[in-house]
Amino acid sequence: MRGIRLVAVLATLAACGMASAATAPETRYETDMFVLANQEHGPQLCAAIDFSLPPKCGGPDIAGWDWNAVEHSDRGGVRWGDYRVVGTWDGEKLTLTEPPRPAERPDSPRSRSRFASPCPEPSGGWRPVAPAKATDKAMEAAITRAKKLPGYAGSWLDQSYLDEIEGYDSNDYRFVERYANDPERLVLNLRFTGDATIREPAIRKLWGGPLCLSQAQHTKKELQTLQQRAFKEIKGVFSGSVDELTGQVEIGVWLATPELQYEVDEKYGKGLVVLHSFLRPVGS
């Protein structure tokens, strides 16, 4: 009898475990994205959009979509709109779990601090060493020269001086027109592998404005090659780019999980290829 009772208890526990697993809610994901349907396919999420009229794009299918339930544009048999969608994801399609609503895209301009120069600020501040060569034309020529030098890894402009201007408003064209993109105050950042400072004489022949030369681990060409490789090898990729400021390859996928990022780190080197997810868990 004790043996029969034990078997019954184990069977009950197993049944409870199965029921619990069966009723566990699926993870829901959300995203703010363009949705389009045309003569070739039904409603799909769009990663890249050709803004012709009508627009063209494609991506994963959306199950449960009803154009009659949402405001949308319609032209030549093509329907589209910008929405926040919520649903479950099976790796290939998104199944809606609630009605879509207008996309929520708060303004989130990239902070100028992201473009801050990694070099220590010179005594007296960032100032031209040869004002006659601190012009837009000279800056463009210097960047063109830098791209041809061995070890070139990237370039960007630091406009953090704008933060020092009281009341500066980047959304007011009058402020932008008056203060932004001043070549005498811009800090031209150039990055090279190896000793970046040995490139200064070649750059200074053309550029007399503020200059910051910093070291990178990989050339831009190496990162571009890695980007192309990752684009082919990582499943579900929808975009790829090289971030010259961080020296990383950024890869966009529909769903970036910690497990997938771990696999990518193991394959390409930790922190070298960074995944960005279009879908995010609801409430995250």
ZADO-216915 format. One record per residue (C-alpha): residue in one letter; residue number from 0; y, z, x. Coordinates in nm, 4 decimals. Example, Ala and Ser with C-alpha at 12.3 -4.5 7.8 and 13.67 -1.06 7.14 Angstrom:
2
VOMI;type;seq;py;pz;px
VOMI;A;0;-0.4500;0.7800;1.2300;
VOMI;S;1;-0.1060;0.7140;1.3670;
//
This chain:
284
VOMI;type;seq;py;pz;px
VOMI;M;0;0.0000;0.0000;0.0000;
VOMI;R;1;0.2391;0.0822;0.2851;
VOMI;G;2;0.1767;-0.2644;0.4301;
VOMI;I;3;0.2458;-0.4305;0.0936;
VOMI;R;4;0.5625;-0.2241;0.0492;
VOMI;L;5;0.6862;-0.3246;0.3993;
VOMI;V;6;0.6270;-0.6921;0.3290;
VOMI;A;7;0.8186;-0.6609;0.0029;
VOMI;V;8;1.1143;-0.4953;0.1787;
VOMI;L;9;1.1239;-0.7644;0.4472;
VOMI;A;10;1.1068;-1.0361;0.1839;
VOMI;T;11;1.3949;-0.8755;-0.0053;
VOMI;L;12;1.6077;-0.8508;0.3112;
VOMI;A;13;1.5342;-1.2121;0.3973;
VOMI;A;14;1.6289;-1.3224;0.0481;
VOMI;C;15;1.9540;-1.1269;0.0667;
VOMI;G;16;2.0329;-1.2856;0.4018;
VOMI;M;17;1.9708;-1.6332;0.2640;
VOMI;A;18;2.1870;-1.5648;-0.0390;
VOMI;S;19;2.4663;-1.4290;0.1797;
VOMI;A;20;2.4576;-1.7373;0.4025;
VOMI;A;21;2.4511;-1.9679;0.1037;
VOMI;T;22;2.7564;-1.8075;-0.0527;
VOMI;A;23;2.9633;-1.7772;0.2663;
VOMI;P;24;3.2893;-1.9632;0.2021;
VOMI;E;25;3.3569;-2.2761;0.4043;
VOMI;T;26;3.6554;-2.2719;0.6352;
VOMI;R;27;3.9545;-2.4462;0.4811;
VOMI;Y;28;4.2005;-2.6440;0.6881;
VOMI;E;29;4.5538;-2.7644;0.6245;
VOMI;T;30;4.7876;-3.0215;0.7696;
VOMI;D;31;5.1160;-3.1938;0.6934;
VOMI;M;32;5.0496;-3.5627;0.7220;
VOMI;F;33;5.1094;-3.9134;0.5951;
VOMI;V;34;4.8480;-4.0326;0.3438;
VOMI;L;35;4.7946;-4.4013;0.2660;
VOMI;A;36;4.5585;-4.6224;0.0664;
VOMI;N;37;4.5495;-5.0022;0.0616;
VOMI;Q;38;4.3196;-5.2882;-0.0373;
VOMI;E;39;4.0934;-5.2165;0.2586;
VOMI;H;40;4.0427;-4.8424;0.2227;
VOMI;G;41;4.1064;-4.5495;-0.0071;
VOMI;P;42;4.3276;-4.2483;0.0686;
VOMI;Q;43;4.3213;-4.1628;0.4382;
VOMI;L;44;4.5005;-3.9262;0.6751;
VOMI;C;45;4.7188;-4.1176;0.9187;
VOMI;A;46;4.7549;-4.0302;1.2868;
VOMI;A;47;4.9557;-4.3353;1.3916;
VOMI;I;48;5.1794;-4.5241;1.1496;
VOMI;D;49;5.3216;-4.8748;1.1561;
VOMI;F;50;5.6386;-4.8315;0.9515;
VOMI;S;51;5.6489;-5.1863;0.8187;
VOMI;L;52;5.7008;-5.2418;0.4483;
VOMI;P;53;5.4501;-5.1560;0.3237;
VOMI;P;54;5.3399;-4.9323;0.6102;
VOMI;K;55;5.0009;-4.9564;0.7769;
VOMI;C;56;4.7796;-4.6794;0.9079;
VOMI;G;57;4.4338;-4.5335;0.8859;
VOMI;G;58;4.2231;-4.2320;0.9680;
VOMI;P;59;3.9657;-4.0026;0.8049;
VOMI;D;60;3.8977;-4.0425;0.4327;
VOMI;I;61;4.0213;-3.7823;0.1838;
VOMI;A;62;3.7782;-3.6916;-0.0949;
VOMI;G;63;3.9153;-3.5792;-0.4307;
VOMI;W;64;4.2504;-3.7582;-0.4045;
VOMI;D;65;4.4348;-3.8619;-0.7221;
VOMI;W;66;4.7472;-4.0746;-0.6821;
VOMI;N;67;4.8400;-4.0022;-1.0442;
VOMI;A;68;4.8820;-3.6358;-0.9551;
VOMI;V;69;5.1364;-3.6854;-0.6755;
VOMI;E;70;5.4664;-3.8615;-0.6280;
VOMI;H;71;5.4220;-4.1588;-0.3980;
VOMI;S;72;5.5542;-4.4982;-0.2923;
VOMI;D;73;5.3801;-4.8132;-0.4100;
VOMI;R;74;5.4262;-5.1656;-0.2830;
VOMI;G;75;5.1961;-5.4663;-0.2805;
VOMI;G;76;4.8915;-5.2610;-0.3704;
VOMI;V;77;4.9629;-5.0047;-0.0965;
VOMI;R;78;5.0269;-4.6408;-0.1892;
VOMI;W;79;5.1583;-4.3797;0.0493;
VOMI;G;80;5.3428;-4.0502;0.0886;
VOMI;D;81;5.3899;-3.7450;0.3092;
VOMI;Y;82;5.1942;-3.4384;0.1984;
VOMI;R;83;5.0557;-3.0982;0.2872;
VOMI;V;84;4.6836;-3.1201;0.2217;
VOMI;V;85;4.4251;-2.8400;0.2188;
VOMI;G;86;4.0501;-2.8849;0.2217;
VOMI;T;87;3.7182;-2.8553;0.4004;
VOMI;W;88;3.6271;-3.0719;0.6972;
VOMI;D;89;3.2807;-3.2127;0.7718;
VOMI;G;90;3.3751;-3.3904;1.0917;
VOMI;E;91;3.4456;-3.7226;0.9228;
VOMI;K;92;3.6400;-3.6580;0.6026;
VOMI;L;93;3.8607;-3.3976;0.4392;
VOMI;T;94;3.7557;-3.2788;0.0924;
VOMI;L;95;4.0487;-3.1366;-0.1033;
VOMI;T;96;4.0168;-2.7818;-0.2316;
VOMI;E;97;4.3603;-2.7666;-0.3939;
VOMI;P;98;4.6204;-3.0174;-0.5151;
VOMI;P;99;4.8365;-3.1718;-0.2414;
VOMI;R;100;5.2065;-3.0902;-0.2306;
VOMI;P;101;5.5056;-3.2298;-0.0408;
VOMI;A;102;5.4810;-3.1960;0.3353;
VOMI;E;103;5.6543;-2.8987;0.4950;
VOMI;R;104;5.8126;-3.0071;0.8207;
VOMI;P;105;6.0618;-2.7449;0.9416;
VOMI;D;106;6.2922;-2.8590;1.2171;
VOMI;S;107;6.1478;-2.7402;1.5441;
VOMI;P;108;6.3287;-2.9151;1.8285;
VOMI;R;109;6.1795;-2.8629;2.1702;
VOMI;S;110;6.3598;-2.5833;2.3471;
VOMI;R;111;6.5747;-2.6904;2.6407;
VOMI;S;112;6.4115;-2.4089;2.8365;
VOMI;R;113;6.0953;-2.6180;2.8447;
VOMI;F;114;6.2828;-2.8657;3.0648;
VOMI;A;115;6.4278;-2.6006;3.2944;
VOMI;S;116;6.4167;-2.6868;3.6644;
VOMI;P;117;6.1503;-2.4988;3.8639;
VOMI;C;118;6.3773;-2.4927;4.1724;
VOMI;P;119;6.5987;-2.1872;4.2368;
VOMI;E;120;6.9576;-2.2507;4.1333;
VOMI;P;121;7.1769;-2.3239;4.4385;
VOMI;S;122;7.4550;-2.0865;4.5362;
VOMI;G;123;7.7532;-2.1829;4.3205;
VOMI;G;124;7.5343;-2.3425;4.0557;
VOMI;W;125;7.4037;-2.6907;3.9955;
VOMI;R;126;7.6766;-2.9253;4.1173;
VOMI;P;127;7.6907;-3.2817;4.2535;
VOMI;V;128;7.6712;-3.3204;4.6301;
VOMI;A;129;7.8245;-3.6683;4.6044;
VOMI;P;130;8.0106;-3.7068;4.2702;
VOMI;A;131;8.0612;-4.0825;4.3214;
VOMI;K;132;7.6826;-4.1231;4.3002;
VOMI;A;133;7.6383;-3.8888;4.0014;
VOMI;T;134;7.6360;-4.1664;3.7417;
VOMI;D;135;7.3905;-4.2918;3.4813;
VOMI;K;136;7.3312;-4.6067;3.6845;
VOMI;A;137;7.2616;-4.4072;4.0006;
VOMI;M;138;7.0236;-4.1775;3.8147;
VOMI;E;139;6.8238;-4.4700;3.6743;
VOMI;A;140;6.8045;-4.6253;4.0203;
VOMI;A;141;6.6831;-4.2974;4.1711;
VOMI;I;142;6.4075;-4.2600;3.9129;
VOMI;T;143;6.2994;-4.6205;3.9700;
VOMI;R;144;6.2858;-4.5515;4.3445;
VOMI;A;145;6.0894;-4.2280;4.2925;
VOMI;K;146;5.8226;-4.4029;4.0865;
VOMI;K;147;5.7494;-4.6296;4.3811;
VOMI;L;148;5.7164;-4.3492;4.6353;
VOMI;P;149;5.3707;-4.2144;4.7343;
VOMI;G;150;5.2590;-3.9110;4.5353;
VOMI;Y;151;5.4936;-3.9624;4.2399;
VOMI;A;152;5.3924;-3.7274;3.9589;
VOMI;G;153;5.6771;-3.7264;3.7069;
VOMI;S;154;6.0443;-3.6971;3.6235;
VOMI;W;155;6.2654;-3.5332;3.3643;
VOMI;L;156;6.6245;-3.4201;3.3064;
VOMI;D;157;6.7317;-3.0586;3.2780;
VOMI;Q;158;7.0279;-3.0045;3.0418;
VOMI;S;159;7.0122;-2.6268;3.0285;
VOMI;Y;160;7.3843;-2.6198;3.1078;
VOMI;L;161;7.4366;-2.6890;2.7360;
VOMI;D;162;7.3182;-2.3336;2.6627;
VOMI;E;163;7.6236;-2.2047;2.8481;
VOMI;I;164;7.8672;-2.3850;2.6174;
VOMI;E;165;7.9836;-2.1420;2.3512;
VOMI;G;166;7.9092;-2.2650;2.0008;
VOMI;Y;167;7.7204;-2.5768;2.1158;
VOMI;D;168;7.5411;-2.7340;1.8190;
VOMI;S;169;7.2828;-3.0018;1.8981;
VOMI;N;170;7.2918;-3.1130;1.5335;
VOMI;D;171;7.6652;-3.1914;1.5498;
VOMI;Y;172;7.7164;-3.5380;1.6994;
VOMI;R;173;8.0643;-3.4368;1.8183;
VOMI;F;174;7.9166;-3.1742;2.0503;
VOMI;V;175;7.6413;-3.4096;2.1651;
VOMI;E;176;7.8868;-3.6912;2.2328;
VOMI;R;177;8.1217;-3.4656;2.4269;
VOMI;Y;178;7.8844;-3.2513;2.6313;
VOMI;A;179;7.5306;-3.3917;2.6401;
VOMI;N;180;7.3939;-3.6290;2.9027;
VOMI;D;181;7.6731;-3.5569;3.1508;
VOMI;P;182;7.5317;-3.7064;3.4755;
VOMI;E;183;7.7403;-3.4709;3.6880;
VOMI;R;184;7.5748;-3.1710;3.5265;
VOMI;L;185;7.2268;-3.3026;3.4611;
VOMI;V;186;6.9613;-3.1801;3.7008;
VOMI;L;187;6.7322;-3.4683;3.7947;
VOMI;N;188;6.3802;-3.3314;3.8340;
VOMI;L;189;6.1288;-3.5293;4.0370;
VOMI;R;190;5.7747;-3.4172;4.1075;
VOMI;F;191;5.5419;-3.5315;4.3852;
VOMI;T;192;5.2083;-3.4260;4.5301;
VOMI;G;193;5.2191;-3.2738;4.8753;
VOMI;D;194;5.5537;-3.1770;5.0273;
VOMI;A;195;5.8048;-3.3047;4.7717;
VOMI;T;196;6.1056;-3.2266;4.9916;
VOMI;I;197;6.0266;-3.5111;5.2320;
VOMI;R;198;6.1248;-3.7505;4.9525;
VOMI;E;199;6.4820;-3.6178;4.9395;
VOMI;P;200;6.6399;-3.8631;5.1887;
VOMI;A;201;6.5139;-4.1647;4.9927;
VOMI;I;202;6.6430;-4.0193;4.6636;
VOMI;R;203;6.9780;-3.9044;4.8050;
VOMI;K;204;7.0599;-4.2588;4.9138;
VOMI;L;205;7.0979;-4.3350;4.5426;
VOMI;W;206;7.1577;-4.0081;4.3565;
VOMI;G;207;7.4384;-3.7628;4.4319;
VOMI;G;208;7.3998;-3.5317;4.1335;
VOMI;P;209;7.1992;-3.2072;4.1045;
VOMI;L;210;6.8412;-3.2586;4.2216;
VOMI;C;211;6.5213;-3.0540;4.2014;
VOMI;L;212;6.2098;-3.1694;4.3891;
VOMI;S;213;5.8874;-2.9864;4.3050;
VOMI;Q;214;5.5205;-3.0106;4.3888;
VOMI;A;215;5.2406;-3.1330;4.1603;
VOMI;Q;216;4.8630;-3.1165;4.1889;
VOMI;H;217;4.8004;-3.4689;4.0613;
VOMI;T;218;4.9939;-3.7940;4.0671;
VOMI;K;219;5.1001;-3.9503;3.7407;
VOMI;K;220;4.8612;-4.2389;3.8049;
VOMI;E;221;4.5706;-3.9935;3.8434;
VOMI;L;222;4.6619;-3.8245;3.5155;
VOMI;Q;223;4.6922;-4.1589;3.3375;
VOMI;T;224;4.3458;-4.2540;3.4600;
VOMI;L;225;4.2115;-3.9193;3.3353;
VOMI;Q;226;4.3845;-3.9737;3.0007;
VOMI;Q;227;4.2105;-4.3087;2.9576;
VOMI;R;228;3.8756;-4.1528;3.0459;
VOMI;A;229;3.9206;-3.8591;2.8091;
VOMI;F;230;4.0324;-4.0916;2.5317;
VOMI;K;231;3.6992;-4.2715;2.5547;
VOMI;E;232;3.4748;-3.9713;2.6096;
VOMI;I;233;3.6057;-3.7052;2.3690;
VOMI;K;234;3.4901;-3.7514;2.0108;
VOMI;G;235;3.7517;-3.7721;1.7367;
VOMI;V;236;4.0512;-3.8524;1.9587;
VOMI;F;237;4.3580;-3.9914;1.7816;
VOMI;S;238;4.6219;-3.9714;2.0563;
VOMI;G;239;4.6685;-3.9113;2.4245;
VOMI;S;240;4.9592;-3.8634;2.6642;
VOMI;V;241;5.0537;-3.7311;3.0065;
VOMI;D;242;5.2855;-3.4290;3.0186;
VOMI;E;243;5.4839;-3.4752;3.3401;
VOMI;L;244;5.6365;-3.1275;3.3162;
VOMI;T;245;5.3061;-2.9417;3.3115;
VOMI;G;246;5.0903;-3.1923;3.4983;
VOMI;Q;247;4.8403;-3.1990;3.2138;
VOMI;V;248;4.6797;-3.4553;2.9884;
VOMI;E;249;4.7346;-3.3850;2.6185;
VOMI;I;250;4.4687;-3.5139;2.3808;
VOMI;G;251;4.5070;-3.5043;2.0033;
VOMI;V;252;4.1918;-3.4557;1.7960;
VOMI;W;253;4.1422;-3.3952;1.4263;
VOMI;L;254;3.9957;-3.0507;1.4855;
VOMI;A;255;4.0212;-2.8708;1.8201;
VOMI;T;256;3.7838;-2.5749;1.8332;
VOMI;P;257;3.7555;-2.3176;2.1136;
VOMI;E;258;3.4057;-2.4527;2.1791;
VOMI;L;259;3.5336;-2.8079;2.2214;
VOMI;Q;260;3.8149;-2.6945;2.4518;
VOMI;Y;261;3.5580;-2.5052;2.6611;
VOMI;E;262;3.3472;-2.8216;2.6940;
VOMI;V;263;3.6554;-3.0183;2.7953;
VOMI;D;264;3.7488;-2.7553;3.0569;
VOMI;E;265;3.3974;-2.7654;3.1992;
VOMI;K;266;3.4019;-3.1441;3.2212;
VOMI;Y;267;3.7522;-3.2178;3.3515;
VOMI;G;268;3.8672;-2.8892;3.5035;
VOMI;K;269;4.0124;-2.5819;3.3351;
VOMI;G;270;4.3584;-2.6410;3.1892;
VOMI;L;271;4.3813;-3.0030;3.3011;
VOMI;V;272;4.3081;-3.1624;2.9619;
VOMI;V;273;4.4624;-2.9749;2.6684;
VOMI;L;274;4.3482;-3.0390;2.3120;
VOMI;H;275;4.5904;-3.0402;2.0202;
VOMI;S;276;4.4572;-3.0185;1.6650;
VOMI;F;277;4.6004;-3.1922;1.3617;
VOMI;L;278;4.3973;-2.9707;1.1299;
VOMI;R;279;4.4534;-2.5961;1.1435;
VOMI;P;280;4.2714;-2.3137;0.9618;
VOMI;V;281;4.4587;-2.2081;0.6485;
VOMI;G;282;4.6820;-1.9128;0.7201;
VOMI;S;283;4.6744;-1.9527;1.0967;
//
